[in-house]
Amino acid sequence: MLKCPRRNRKSPAIRSLVRENVLHPEDLVAPFFVIDGVDKKEPIEKMPGVFRFSVDRVVEEVKYLYKQGLQAVLLFSSLPKHMRSEMADEAFNEEGAVPRAIKEIRSAVPGICIMSDIALDPFTSHGHDGVVIDGDVDNEKTVELLVQMSLLHAKCGVDYVAPSDMMDGRVLRIRQGLDKGGFPRTGILSYCAKYNSSLYAPFRDALNSSFPFLDKRTYQMDPANVREAVREARLDEEEGADILMVKPALLYLDVIRAMKEATPLPICAFHISGEYSMVMAAHERGFLDADKVFLESLLSIKRAGADFIITYAASRLLPLLA
């Protein structure tokens, strides 16, 4: 007897019945770059359709996207180089752009989930994710500062702090700091498997953090390794992480799958700047349709095992998914 899988593909109604994975608006998290000033919306050259927003403008954008079904945002600070320092002092300023944005978004859109990036690289004069001593990032001193930054953001009302530094033991120390500081309900979204990727270049430009020859291989993961990511996942789970992240996403679908099978914690994937910018560059030259490629790309990330996806394409895709 002839086997005929095409019977399950013959109409839109049938295809929808047997579809194994579906993208929903609530699967997406929109990242935002926040800057000082008022009424500012600065285009990012290497990320077409993505902007740096002042606090007042980011609040308006979040309100608009929330009405379209967006349920979560991730906030990054974009700081001019003249405000950076070796010890990332501006990261602990309660009147900084991201702390103010957390408070104002919380007030304007109480129902949305707010996540904030916890790392020192947007604030350091050298571009590294921590305190540099003798040419390398010092793990202990960096973790101490990450705890301080996490407490500040928790005080401002963030739902999840998201340490992206890849320091050893930072999840445990942040969890202990939050609990002792009176924020036991503030969660930790750990950048558990953050690879040393060449695809971060547009993001670093967006942060005003482009430093030629910057080498982060002593703390970000080797792209060759999968078992190491599983080990990182288990360690962060033991230390108190609530959600685990794989970054980048599309080139690391096997890592997403391996982590999904290794831990019961929710898995987040970051569809990063380079993955976004490559598609937009091809779209602008007429080589492909960006929206179709983004929908297929994010579906593949979800199919690999991600529970939700951080993506710069969120604002483009929300109307298509509604």
Secondary structure, DSSP 8 states (H G I E B T S, - for coil): ----GGGGGSSHHHHHHH-S----GGGEEEEEEEESSSS-EEE-TTSTT-EEEEHHHHHHHHHHHHHTT--EEEEEE---GGG-BTT-GGGG-TTSHHHHHHHHHHHH-TTSEEEEEE-STTTBSS--SS-EETTEE-HHHHHHHHHHHHHHHHHHT-SEEEE-S--TTHHHHHHHHHHHTT-TT-EEEEEEEEB--GGGHHHHHHTT---TT---TTTSB-TT-SHHHHHHHHHHHHHT-SEEEEES-GGGHHHHHHHHHH-SS-EEEEE-HHHHHHHHHHHHTTSS-HHHHHHHHHHHHHHHT-SEEEETTHHHHHHHH-
